[in-house]
Amino acid sequence: MQGLKGLVFKTNSIDLSSEQVARAFIIKVYHLYQTRNEWTNWSGDTSVVKRTWSLFYMNLEDATDSSEAQRTQGTKFVIDELPALCVIGKRYALIAAELFTENPLKICDILDNHPMLTLKYVQSKINCGQWFVSAIYTGPHENLYPVSNGERFFSRVSQSTGGKSYLAWKLNSRNIDLEKLNKWVRRIEGLE
């Protein structure tokens, strides 16, 4: 069971089949990954390589602290703000996101009408796409805040300011399409 401050990414150890869905909304999470210029073959060719751990953080501070702890010379970090589907059960919350896309969950089929939705059922239906990632949130549900309409999402790229000082971050706007996530929320809430 791997966790990051209230998140469990290896969810097979938690029984979600008895967790009936109470509500759903969209939240913001933070995906940290590395980029580095590396050799790609024996001829000496180089290319920028991305390294991700398919994990996300619940707040920006944890993501930046993690990047500072992983710093090595020549490595850049990227923190992408992602919209994530947050599905609340009685004890747990399912948080699902898709990495490296501007159209999250676009290829996922929408939920069928189902008499009793459980977190396990929703997780099985939403688990699609190469960069799908989900976690079970075990912390207090009051700490989960829905994004507002018109929420903006950003990508932060690190820039070194010297070995002994903190990383600087360049902010870039992202054009995220929330249409499919909003459809999921409406279907789970029984509004569609």
Backbone bond lengths (Angstrom), bond angles and torsions (degrees), N, CA, C in turn:
res aa  C-N    CA-C-N  psi(-1)  N-CA   C-N-CA  omega(-1)  CA-C   N-CA-C  phi
1 M - - - 1.444 - - 1.525 107.59 -
2 Q 1.298 116.93 117.10 1.461 121.33 -178.71 1.520 108.92 -108.21
3 G 1.316 117.05 127.74 1.453 119.74 -176.95 1.508 113.09 -132.80
4 L 1.306 117.07 154.88 1.456 124.24 173.59 1.525 106.59 -132.73
5 K 1.300 117.47 98.92 1.469 122.78 176.71 1.524 112.94 44.04
6 G 1.305 116.81 69.06 1.452 121.43 175.93 1.515 115.15 90.75
7 L 1.338 118.38 0.66 1.461 121.82 178.34 1.524 110.22 -110.02
8 V 1.312 117.22 138.86 1.456 122.88 175.32 1.518 106.95 -121.43
9 F 1.339 117.20 116.40 1.459 121.15 -176.18 1.531 112.99 -92.02
10 K 1.310 118.53 -24.32 1.467 120.51 175.10 1.527 106.49 -96.64
11 T 1.314 114.95 91.20 1.461 120.49 -167.08 1.524 114.34 -84.40
12 N 1.338 118.77 -5.13 1.457 119.64 -176.74 1.520 112.64 -66.37
13 S 1.324 118.93 -15.19 1.460 121.56 179.76 1.534 112.54 -86.30
14 I 1.320 117.50 -4.38 1.467 121.72 -179.97 1.524 108.61 -113.98
15 D 1.343 116.14 130.09 1.465 120.97 179.13 1.527 109.51 -80.34
16 L 1.344 115.69 107.55 1.461 120.94 -179.62 1.522 112.41 -98.76
17 S 1.332 117.22 -4.39 1.466 119.93 -175.48 1.531 112.68 -70.72
18 S 1.321 118.12 -21.42 1.466 120.24 178.56 1.528 112.28 -100.87
19 E 1.324 116.91 2.16 1.465 121.59 179.56 1.524 110.22 -87.32
20 Q 1.315 117.08 95.11 1.460 121.32 179.65 1.526 110.21 -72.64
21 V 1.336 115.90 138.43 1.466 122.20 -177.93 1.523 110.10 -72.70
22 A 1.337 115.54 131.60 1.461 121.41 178.03 1.528 111.14 -101.46
23 R 1.340 116.32 -42.52 1.464 120.28 -179.31 1.521 109.61 -164.08
24 A 1.334 116.11 172.43 1.462 121.66 -179.85 1.525 109.66 -147.76
25 F 1.329 115.84 150.49 1.454 122.42 175.55 1.525 108.38 -162.22
26 I 1.329 116.13 175.20 1.465 121.56 -179.34 1.533 108.22 -103.21
27 I 1.341 115.22 134.82 1.461 120.98 176.01 1.529 108.93 -122.54
28 K 1.317 116.57 174.68 1.458 122.00 176.84 1.526 108.57 -109.11
29 V 1.347 116.35 131.70 1.462 122.09 173.89 1.524 108.64 -125.60
30 Y 1.339 117.15 171.93 1.461 122.14 -172.33 1.528 109.90 -128.09
31 H 1.325 115.98 117.40 1.465 122.50 -179.25 1.526 109.37 -101.09
32 L 1.316 116.53 120.44 1.459 123.03 179.82 1.518 109.27 -103.88
33 Y 1.337 116.42 131.10 1.466 120.38 172.95 1.521 109.73 -146.37
34 Q 1.335 115.46 163.02 1.458 122.40 -178.31 1.512 110.70 -103.48
35 T 1.323 116.53 149.85 1.466 122.01 167.79 1.523 107.05 -127.95
36 R 1.310 115.19 144.27 1.461 119.73 -177.63 1.519 109.21 -154.64
37 N 1.315 117.38 139.94 1.450 122.12 175.64 1.533 107.46 -79.98
38 E 1.357 117.18 117.11 1.462 121.22 -175.79 1.520 111.18 -134.01
39 W 1.318 114.27 159.07 1.461 119.40 172.15 1.518 109.11 -64.69
40 T 1.334 116.19 137.57 1.466 120.18 179.16 1.518 112.45 -112.56
41 N 1.356 117.56 -10.51 1.471 119.83 176.84 1.528 109.38 -157.33
42 W 1.324 115.97 176.25 1.465 121.90 -177.43 1.532 112.36 -74.48
43 S 1.328 117.92 -10.17 1.471 121.15 178.77 1.522 112.41 -81.72
44 G 1.318 116.85 -3.44 1.462 120.21 178.99 1.510 114.16 91.32
45 D 1.346 117.96 5.98 1.463 120.47 177.41 1.529 109.44 -68.83
46 T 1.328 115.25 143.72 1.460 120.10 178.55 1.523 110.00 -122.36
47 S 1.305 114.64 159.16 1.452 121.40 177.53 1.525 107.83 -156.21
48 V 1.321 116.14 158.18 1.459 119.98 176.58 1.525 107.92 -78.75
49 V 1.323 115.83 124.78 1.459 122.90 -178.25 1.519 108.46 -110.33
50 K 1.345 116.51 134.04 1.467 121.60 176.01 1.519 108.45 -97.37
51 R 1.331 115.53 138.63 1.460 121.36 174.82 1.520 107.72 -125.71
52 T 1.306 115.23 120.38 1.457 119.80 177.79 1.513 108.88 -125.25
53 W 1.309 115.23 156.43 1.464 121.07 177.69 1.520 110.24 -109.24
54 S 1.328 117.66 8.84 1.461 123.84 -178.92 1.519 112.18 52.61
55 L 1.300 115.96 36.62 1.457 122.46 176.68 1.520 108.33 -120.42
56 F 1.298 116.33 160.93 1.460 120.22 173.83 1.519 108.81 -138.27
57 Y 1.298 114.76 162.57 1.455 122.20 179.80 1.520 108.67 -111.91
58 M 1.314 115.52 156.30 1.460 120.27 -179.11 1.525 112.50 -85.85
59 N 1.347 117.42 -15.46 1.460 118.88 178.38 1.523 109.93 -146.53
60 L 1.312 115.00 159.42 1.460 122.42 -176.40 1.526 112.00 -65.83
61 E 1.300 117.51 -36.44 1.467 121.19 -178.51 1.533 111.21 -60.85
62 D 1.328 117.61 -44.18 1.469 120.51 179.01 1.526 111.05 -63.87
63 A 1.330 117.43 -39.06 1.470 120.83 179.59 1.521 111.25 -66.27
64 T 1.335 117.75 -43.26 1.472 119.81 179.56 1.521 111.21 -69.88
65 D 1.326 117.95 -37.46 1.469 120.73 176.25 1.523 110.95 -61.67
66 S 1.324 117.12 -39.87 1.463 121.38 178.47 1.525 111.18 -65.06
67 S 1.331 116.97 -40.38 1.467 119.55 178.84 1.520 110.90 -65.00
68 E 1.318 117.93 -39.61 1.467 121.24 177.96 1.531 110.71 -62.34
69 A 1.324 117.14 -39.34 1.466 121.31 -179.44 1.533 111.87 -68.88
70 Q 1.347 117.69 -26.20 1.464 122.10 -176.74 1.526 113.32 -96.64
71 R 1.295 118.72 2.38 1.474 121.99 -173.69 1.518 112.64 -57.05
72 T 1.324 115.19 131.91 1.461 122.71 168.74 1.525 106.62 -140.32
73 Q 1.318 115.78 156.52 1.455 119.94 -177.92 1.528 110.47 -60.76
74 G 1.333 116.95 131.54 1.459 122.50 176.83 1.518 115.29 89.53
75 T 1.321 117.44 -4.35 1.470 120.58 -179.86 1.518 109.86 -97.56
76 K 1.327 115.63 132.52 1.462 121.51 172.79 1.521 107.56 -107.37
77 F 1.304 115.24 152.66 1.457 121.47 178.26 1.518 108.95 -118.51
78 V 1.307 114.99 149.31 1.460 122.26 174.67 1.521 106.96 -128.04
79 I 1.317 116.49 133.76 1.462 121.85 173.02 1.522 106.61 -118.31
80 D 1.331 115.96 111.04 1.465 121.50 176.93 1.517 109.31 -95.91
81 E 1.327 116.19 129.15 1.455 120.70 170.32 1.518 106.69 -79.29
82 L 1.331 116.28 129.41 1.466 121.43 -176.96 1.517 110.85 -123.92
83 P 1.323 117.01 142.48 1.454 118.22 167.42 1.521 107.83 -78.66
84 A 1.312 117.00 141.09 1.460 121.20 179.02 1.519 109.21 -132.97
85 L 1.308 115.24 142.58 1.455 121.00 174.97 1.520 107.76 -78.58
86 C 1.315 117.19 124.58 1.462 122.77 179.17 1.526 107.78 -113.25
87 V 1.331 115.99 115.84 1.462 121.86 -178.37 1.527 107.45 -114.16
88 I 1.321 116.03 117.39 1.460 122.34 -173.37 1.531 110.22 -92.73
89 G 1.324 115.20 129.82 1.454 122.27 171.02 1.517 109.40 -109.86
90 K 1.328 116.78 -165.40 1.464 120.40 -178.90 1.531 111.35 -70.07
91 R 1.341 117.67 -49.27 1.464 121.41 -178.06 1.518 113.46 -106.88
92 Y 1.327 117.03 -31.86 1.457 121.88 -173.53 1.531 110.98 -121.17
93 A 1.321 114.17 166.73 1.469 120.45 172.64 1.525 107.24 -129.35
94 L 1.317 116.69 135.37 1.457 123.13 174.57 1.523 107.10 -90.82
95 I 1.335 116.66 127.38 1.453 121.40 177.03 1.521 106.95 -119.57
96 A 1.328 116.58 119.80 1.468 121.86 -174.89 1.514 109.94 -126.92
97 A 1.338 115.40 135.56 1.468 121.23 -178.90 1.518 109.09 -143.85
98 E 1.315 115.21 166.40 1.459 121.22 173.76 1.522 107.71 -125.01
99 L 1.328 115.63 125.51 1.456 122.49 -177.13 1.522 111.11 -83.57
100 F 1.323 117.26 156.59 1.471 124.79 172.00 1.531 113.73 58.03
101 T 1.316 118.13 38.79 1.465 120.28 177.40 1.519 110.38 -146.14
102 E 1.318 114.74 154.08 1.465 121.64 174.28 1.537 110.79 -97.25
103 N 1.344 116.76 -9.92 1.474 122.84 -178.48 1.524 109.98 -125.05
104 P 1.330 118.22 73.56 1.461 120.22 -174.61 1.524 113.58 -61.85
105 L 1.329 114.56 138.29 1.466 125.57 177.11 1.523 113.11 60.52
106 K 1.315 117.08 21.75 1.467 121.58 -178.12 1.530 112.37 -60.20
107 I 1.333 117.28 -37.45 1.469 119.30 -176.38 1.526 113.34 -88.12
108 C 1.326 118.03 -3.73 1.468 120.75 -179.28 1.525 110.77 -78.56
109 D 1.324 115.35 137.25 1.460 119.95 173.45 1.514 108.92 -73.12
110 I 1.318 115.79 140.83 1.457 121.52 -178.32 1.530 108.96 -71.29
111 L 1.311 117.44 156.42 1.462 123.22 -178.77 1.523 112.31 -59.33
112 D 1.326 115.41 144.50 1.459 121.03 169.38 1.523 107.97 -76.96
113 N 1.336 116.10 159.14 1.461 118.40 171.91 1.523 106.92 -66.12
114 H 1.286 116.44 127.15 1.457 121.84 -174.33 1.517 107.76 -136.49
115 P 1.341 118.13 133.20 1.463 119.05 -174.87 1.529 114.70 -63.36
116 M 1.340 117.10 -38.79 1.458 119.36 -179.88 1.526 108.83 -134.62
117 L 1.313 117.12 106.07 1.452 120.86 179.42 1.530 110.27 -80.36
118 T 1.325 115.59 133.42 1.457 121.25 173.00 1.525 108.21 -118.07
119 L 1.313 116.72 162.20 1.460 120.33 177.83 1.526 110.33 -61.43
120 K 1.338 117.47 -36.15 1.469 120.69 179.46 1.529 110.72 -64.20
121 Y 1.329 117.52 -43.07 1.464 121.34 179.53 1.533 110.78 -63.80
122 V 1.331 116.95 -46.22 1.468 120.46 179.29 1.523 109.96 -61.93
123 Q 1.340 117.06 -44.27 1.463 120.27 179.96 1.531 111.34 -61.09
124 S 1.319 117.84 -39.42 1.470 120.26 -179.97 1.524 111.76 -67.18
125 K 1.317 118.01 -33.61 1.464 121.73 -179.40 1.528 112.86 -79.21
126 I 1.301 116.66 -29.42 1.464 120.05 -173.96 1.530 112.04 -92.63
127 N 1.314 118.05 -11.20 1.464 122.40 -176.45 1.525 110.39 -76.09
128 C 1.321 116.24 83.31 1.460 121.17 179.78 1.517 109.26 -145.71
129 G 1.288 116.27 159.31 1.459 120.71 180.00 1.519 111.45 91.53
130 Q 1.312 115.42 148.02 1.463 122.00 -177.01 1.525 112.77 -62.56
131 W 1.321 117.54 -35.07 1.453 121.14 -173.96 1.519 112.87 -110.09
132 F 1.329 116.43 26.55 1.466 120.61 176.02 1.523 108.96 -70.00
133 V 1.307 117.28 137.60 1.463 122.31 175.43 1.528 108.18 -143.60
134 S 1.328 115.27 140.98 1.457 118.77 177.79 1.519 109.34 -140.95
135 A 1.308 114.27 159.73 1.461 121.59 178.40 1.518 108.09 -146.98
136 I 1.315 114.49 158.86 1.452 120.89 173.11 1.521 106.96 -102.73
137 Y 1.318 115.70 124.73 1.459 121.91 178.20 1.521 107.77 -90.65
138 T 1.334 116.39 125.08 1.455 121.38 -176.29 1.530 112.21 -108.18
139 G 1.322 116.27 0.23 1.464 120.40 -179.61 1.521 111.74 -81.81
140 P 1.327 116.20 -174.78 1.469 120.46 179.68 1.535 111.46 -66.90
141 H 1.314 116.12 132.79 1.472 121.05 -179.25 1.528 112.04 -64.25
142 E 1.324 117.34 -22.53 1.465 120.60 179.08 1.529 111.69 -65.20
143 N 1.330 117.39 -17.87 1.468 121.42 179.94 1.525 112.94 -85.28
144 L 1.304 117.95 0.06 1.467 122.54 179.91 1.521 108.71 -100.81
145 Y 1.334 115.87 117.54 1.464 121.31 -175.05 1.517 110.53 -113.78
146 P 1.351 117.27 127.66 1.473 119.62 176.34 1.530 110.92 -66.73
147 V 1.338 115.84 146.56 1.460 119.62 173.47 1.519 108.21 -72.50
148 S 1.322 115.35 153.42 1.456 119.83 178.53 1.526 109.92 -85.93
149 N 1.323 116.23 162.50 1.463 119.82 174.28 1.518 108.45 -61.83
150 G 1.297 116.69 137.16 1.454 120.85 -179.25 1.520 113.89 79.15
151 E 1.332 116.93 13.94 1.468 120.77 179.18 1.524 110.05 -57.25
152 R 1.321 116.35 137.94 1.464 121.28 178.23 1.522 108.81 -100.29
153 F 1.325 115.41 146.00 1.453 122.09 179.52 1.527 108.43 -120.70
154 F 1.336 116.17 143.90 1.452 121.75 -176.13 1.523 111.16 -129.61
155 S 1.313 114.50 160.45 1.455 122.94 171.49 1.521 106.40 -119.31
156 R 1.318 116.37 134.64 1.462 121.70 179.85 1.525 108.66 -113.71
157 V 1.334 116.82 131.19 1.460 122.18 179.56 1.526 107.26 -116.69
158 S 1.331 116.18 128.93 1.465 120.13 -176.18 1.521 111.76 -75.20
159 Q 1.302 114.21 151.27 1.456 122.47 173.95 1.520 107.10 -138.90
160 S 1.319 116.63 128.08 1.456 120.55 -178.63 1.524 110.44 -73.15
161 T 1.325 114.74 139.67 1.464 120.85 175.72 1.521 110.05 -117.14
162 G 1.340 115.63 17.66 1.467 120.99 -178.81 1.514 109.95 118.68
163 G 1.301 115.36 153.81 1.463 121.03 -173.28 1.507 116.02 -61.84
164 K 1.308 118.73 -29.06 1.460 120.98 -174.42 1.528 113.22 -99.10
165 S 1.331 117.68 -4.84 1.465 119.50 -179.33 1.532 109.72 -110.65
166 Y 1.321 115.24 165.40 1.458 121.09 -179.24 1.528 111.34 -69.03
167 L 1.333 115.31 157.39 1.460 120.80 175.95 1.526 109.99 -65.82
168 A 1.314 115.75 145.93 1.465 121.62 170.12 1.524 106.30 -96.45
169 W 1.331 117.07 156.40 1.465 120.69 -176.37 1.520 110.72 -129.08
170 K 1.322 115.54 131.50 1.462 121.97 174.99 1.531 106.94 -97.58
171 L 1.311 116.34 129.69 1.456 122.71 -175.22 1.520 111.02 -98.68
172 N 1.344 117.15 127.40 1.469 122.80 176.88 1.523 108.64 -125.00
173 S 1.318 116.33 136.84 1.462 121.45 178.82 1.527 110.28 -75.09
174 R 1.334 116.78 144.43 1.465 122.37 176.02 1.523 108.23 -114.69
175 N 1.332 116.96 144.24 1.468 122.17 177.80 1.519 108.86 -102.06
176 I 1.314 116.35 85.18 1.461 122.49 -176.61 1.527 109.47 -90.36
177 D 1.330 115.81 132.03 1.461 122.33 175.99 1.532 108.23 -97.40
178 L 1.325 117.29 114.75 1.460 122.33 -176.79 1.530 113.27 -93.69
179 E 1.331 117.69 6.31 1.465 120.96 -173.47 1.535 112.70 -55.20
180 K 1.326 117.26 -51.07 1.464 120.00 -176.59 1.534 111.47 -68.36
181 L 1.325 117.47 -38.55 1.465 119.68 177.22 1.524 111.17 -63.34
182 N 1.326 116.65 -41.05 1.467 119.88 177.15 1.529 111.37 -62.97
183 K 1.346 117.25 -35.66 1.473 120.33 175.91 1.518 111.08 -62.75
184 W 1.335 116.47 -42.01 1.458 120.82 177.88 1.526 110.27 -60.93
185 V 1.315 117.07 -45.14 1.459 120.91 -179.42 1.527 109.96 -60.73
186 R 1.334 116.99 -47.83 1.468 120.26 -179.48 1.530 111.42 -61.82
187 R 1.319 118.17 -40.33 1.468 121.54 -179.84 1.539 110.24 -66.97
188 I 1.319 116.94 -44.40 1.467 119.93 179.64 1.516 110.62 -64.85
189 E 1.315 117.41 -38.77 1.453 122.11 179.64 1.537 112.23 -75.38
190 G 1.337 117.33 -6.47 1.455 121.56 -179.59 1.512 114.10 76.95
191 L 1.320 117.14 21.93 1.462 122.43 -178.94 1.510 113.17 -94.10
192 E 1.322 117.50 -3.94 1.464 120.67 -177.93 1.507 110.35 -135.15
